[in-house]
Amino acid sequence: MGLLSNRIGKASLKPGDHIYSWRTAYIYAHHGIYVGDDKVIHFTRGRGEEVGTGTVLDVFLSSSGPHRAPCSTCTNQALESRGVMSSCLNCFLAGGVLYRFEYGVSPALFIAKARGGTCTLAVSDPSEMVVHRAKYLLNNGFRCYSVFKTNCEDFAIYCKTGILVAERGVVGQSGQAISIIGGPLAAVLSTPFRLITTNVYGMAVTAVGVYCASRYIADIGNRIDVVRIPVEELTAGLASGRVRIAEGANHLTLPQ
C-alpha cells in the first residue's frame, strides 16, 4: 500500500478484497467486495428507501452505485431493490480507477492517510469468510441504507470483519462519514484556541490535530460500541422485522 494512494491494477485483485472507486470529482467513493470471476458485490440505496439526511449529501453519497443500463454480464440487477447487488468489475468502477481498502494498518499510517474511507486499524477475517458474507447478503439483503450509519463502505467493512456499530450510534463504521463529521467538529473544537493565539498556522495545526484524533478514535478498530454478528443471524433478524442490535452486546436481541 502506498502512502498517497491505494490504487492497484486489476491483475492484483484477489477474492475477498475490499475495493473502491472515487466518484464525482473525488467527493466520495463507492465500495464493494470483489468475489472473483470479475464480479463485485456492493450495496446501495434500494428502491423506495429513504437516505435520511435531507441534505445535498444525499445527492453525492446515496447514488453511489452505477445507475447506467447493466451490461450483458450483469444479470441480477433486480436485487437492487434490496440494496445489495452484483456487478461486473467494469460496471462497478463506472469509468473510475480501482483502489483497494487496507486493513490492519499501523496508527501512524492511518493518521497519515488524511482522508477517511481508505484504510482501517481493524483486521480482516480470512478471504473465504469475507466472500461467504458478501454472497449471503446478496441473497438475503442487508440493513436499510443510511448515509451516515449504513452505506456501501459499512457493508464492505462488515463483510471483511463481521462487525457492526450499535444502531444507537450517530455514525457507522464508514471512514467517509467519519471524515464528513470530523471536519466541522475540528473547526468547532479548535475555536477556543483563538483566545490563546492569533497565529493562523497555529490554529490550522490545532484543527488538523483535532480532525485526525476524531478519525482515529472513531475508527472501527478502536470503537467499543460495536458488535460481532454472524451473517446468518443478522439476515434472520432482518427477515423477521424484529432485529435490534444491543449496544455492548455480542449478539442480536429480538424483542418479544
C-alpha positions in Angstrom: 0.0 0.0 0.0 1.3 3.4 -0.9 1.3 6.4 1.5 -0.5 8.6 -1.0 -2.6 6.1 -2.9 -4.2 2.7 -2.6 -4.5 2.4 -6.4 -4.0 -1.1 -7.8 -4.2 -2.9 -11.1 -6.9 -5.4 -11.9 -4.4 -8.2 -12.2 -3.6 -7.9 -8.5 -7.2 -8.4 -7.4 -8.0 -11.4 -5.1 -11.4 -12.7 -4.0 -12.3 -11.1 -0.7 -10.6 -7.8 -1.5 -12.5 -4.6 -0.3 -12.2 -2.3 -3.3 -13.5 1.2 -4.0 -13.6 3.8 -6.8 -13.9 7.6 -6.4 -16.9 9.3 -7.9 -17.9 12.9 -8.7 -14.5 14.6 -8.7 -13.3 12.6 -5.7 -16.2 13.9 -3.5 -17.0 10.3 -2.4 -16.1 6.7 -3.2 -18.2 3.7 -3.9 -17.1 0.5 -2.0 -17.7 -3.2 -2.6 -16.3 -6.7 -2.2 -14.5 -8.5 -5.1 -15.6 -12.1 -5.1 -13.7 -13.4 -8.1 -14.7 -14.1 -11.7 -14.8 -10.4 -12.4 -17.7 -9.9 -10.0 -18.2 -7.3 -7.3 -20.9 -7.4 -4.6 -21.8 -4.0 -3.3 -24.5 -2.1 -1.5 -26.6 1.0 -2.5 -29.9 2.5 -1.7 -32.8 0.2 -2.5 -35.8 1.4 -4.3 -38.1 3.4 -2.1 -35.6 3.7 0.8 -35.1 7.0 2.5 -31.4 8.1 2.9 -32.1 10.1 6.0 -30.0 13.3 5.8 -32.3 15.6 3.8 -29.2 17.5 2.6 -27.1 17.8 -0.5 -25.1 14.8 0.8 -28.0 12.6 -0.4 -27.1 13.5 -3.9 -23.5 12.7 -3.6 -23.5 9.7 -1.2 -26.7 7.9 -1.8 -26.3 7.5 -5.6 -23.1 5.5 -5.2 -24.0 2.5 -7.3 -23.7 2.6 -11.1 -27.1 3.7 -12.5 -26.5 3.2 -16.2 -28.0 0.3 -18.1 -26.5 -3.0 -17.0 -24.1 -4.7 -19.4 -24.8 -8.2 -20.7 -22.9 -9.9 -17.9 -24.7 -8.2 -15.0 -27.7 -10.4 -14.8 -29.0 -10.0 -11.2 -29.6 -6.2 -11.1 -33.2 -6.9 -9.8 -31.6 -7.4 -6.4 -31.0 -3.7 -6.3 -34.5 -3.4 -4.8 -32.9 -4.8 -1.6 -29.8 -2.7 -1.9 -27.2 -5.5 -2.3 -26.3 -6.1 -5.9 -23.7 -7.9 -8.0 -22.0 -6.2 -11.0 -19.1 -6.9 -13.2 -15.9 -5.1 -12.3 -16.2 -2.6 -15.1 -19.8 -1.6 -14.2 -18.8 -1.3 -10.5 -16.0 1.1 -11.4 -18.2 3.1 -13.8 -15.2 4.5 -15.6 -13.3 5.2 -12.4 -10.0 4.0 -11.1 -9.6 0.9 -8.9 -8.4 1.2 -5.3 -8.0 -1.4 -2.5 -9.1 -0.6 1.0 -6.4 -1.6 3.5 -6.9 -3.4 6.9 -4.7 -3.8 9.9 -2.7 -0.6 9.2 -0.5 1.0 11.8 -1.7 4.0 13.8 1.0 6.2 12.1 -0.1 5.2 8.6 -3.8 5.6 9.5 -3.2 9.2 10.6 -1.0 9.9 7.6 -4.0 8.9 5.4 -5.7 12.3 6.0 -8.8 11.3 4.1 -11.1 8.7 5.6 -12.5 5.7 3.7 -9.2 4.3 2.5 -8.0 2.1 5.4 -8.7 1.0 9.0 -6.9 -0.3 12.1 -9.3 -3.3 12.2 -8.0 -6.7 11.0 -9.8 -8.5 8.2 -11.2 -12.0 8.5 -10.0 -14.7 6.1 -10.9 -14.1 2.5 -13.2 -17.2 2.3 -15.3 -15.9 5.2 -15.4 -12.4 3.5 -16.7 -13.9 0.2 -19.2 -16.0 2.1 -20.7 -13.0 3.9 -20.9 -11.0 0.7 -22.7 -13.7 -1.2 -25.0 -14.5 1.7 -26.0 -10.8 1.9 -26.5 -10.7 -1.8 -29.2 -13.4 -1.5 -30.7 -12.3 1.8 -30.3 -8.5 1.9 -28.5 -6.1 4.3 -29.7 -3.3 6.6 -31.7 -0.2 5.5 -29.4 2.3 3.7 -28.3 5.4 5.6 -25.6 7.8 4.5 -24.0 8.0 8.0 -25.0 4.7 9.6 -25.2 2.1 6.8 -23.6 2.9 3.5 -21.6 1.0 0.9 -18.4 1.3 3.0 -20.2 0.0 6.1 -21.4 -3.0 4.1 -17.9 -3.8 2.8 -16.3 -3.4 6.3 -19.0 -5.8 7.7 -18.2 -8.3 5.1 -14.4 -8.0 5.9 -14.8 -8.1 9.7 -18.2 -9.3 10.8 -18.5 -6.1 12.9 -21.3 -3.6 13.0 -21.7 -0.4 15.1 -24.7 -0.5 17.5 -27.7 1.2 16.0 -27.8 3.8 18.7 -24.6 5.3 17.4 -24.7 8.5 15.4 -22.4 7.2 12.8 -21.4 3.8 11.4 -18.0 2.4 10.6 -17.6 4.3 7.4 -14.4 6.4 7.2 -16.1 8.7 4.7 -18.9 9.5 7.1 -16.5 10.0 10.0 -14.4 12.4 7.9 -17.5 14.4 7.0 -18.5 14.8 10.6 -14.9 15.2 11.8 -14.2 18.3 9.7 -16.8 20.5 11.3 -16.1 19.0 14.7 -12.4 20.0 14.3 -13.4 23.6 13.4 -15.7 23.9 16.4 -13.3 22.3 18.9 -10.3 24.4 17.7 -12.2 27.7 18.1 -11.2 28.2 21.8 -7.5 28.3 20.7 -8.2 31.7 19.0 -8.2 33.1 22.5 -4.7 31.9 23.0 -3.1 32.6 19.7 -4.0 34.7 16.7 -1.4 32.8 14.6 -3.4 31.3 11.6 -0.8 28.5 11.3 -1.2 27.5 14.9 -5.0 27.4 14.6 -4.7 25.3 11.4 -2.4 22.8 13.1 -4.8 22.6 16.0 -7.8 21.9 13.7 -5.9 19.3 11.8 -4.9 17.6 15.1 -8.4 17.5 16.3 -9.6 16.1 13.0 -7.0 13.3 13.0 -7.8 12.5 16.6 -11.5 12.2 15.8 -10.9 9.9 12.9 -8.6 7.7 14.9 -10.9 7.4 17.9 -13.9 6.7 15.7 -12.2 4.1 13.5 -13.9 0.7 13.7 -10.6 -0.8 15.0 -10.8 1.4 18.1 -14.5 1.7 18.9 -16.2 -0.1 21.8 -19.8 0.4 20.6 -19.6 -2.5 18.2 -21.0 -6.0 18.0 -19.7 -9.1 16.1 -22.7 -10.7 14.4 -22.7 -13.9 12.3 -24.2 -13.1 8.9 -26.8 -15.8 9.2 -28.1 -14.3 12.5 -28.1 -10.8 11.0 -30.2 -11.7 8.0 -32.5 -13.9 10.1 -33.2 -11.0 12.3 -33.8 -8.6 9.4 -36.2 -11.1 7.8 -38.3 -11.3 11.0 -38.6 -7.5 11.1 -37.7 -7.6 14.8 -34.0 -7.2 14.8 -32.4 -4.8 17.3 -28.7 -4.5 17.9 -27.9 -4.0 21.6 -25.0 -1.7 22.3 -22.1 -3.5 24.0 -23.6 -7.0 23.2 -22.1 -9.6 21.1 -25.4 -10.9 19.7 -28.7 -9.9 18.4 -31.7 -9.3 20.7 -35.1 -10.0 19.3 -37.8 -8.2 21.3 -40.9 -10.3 22.1 
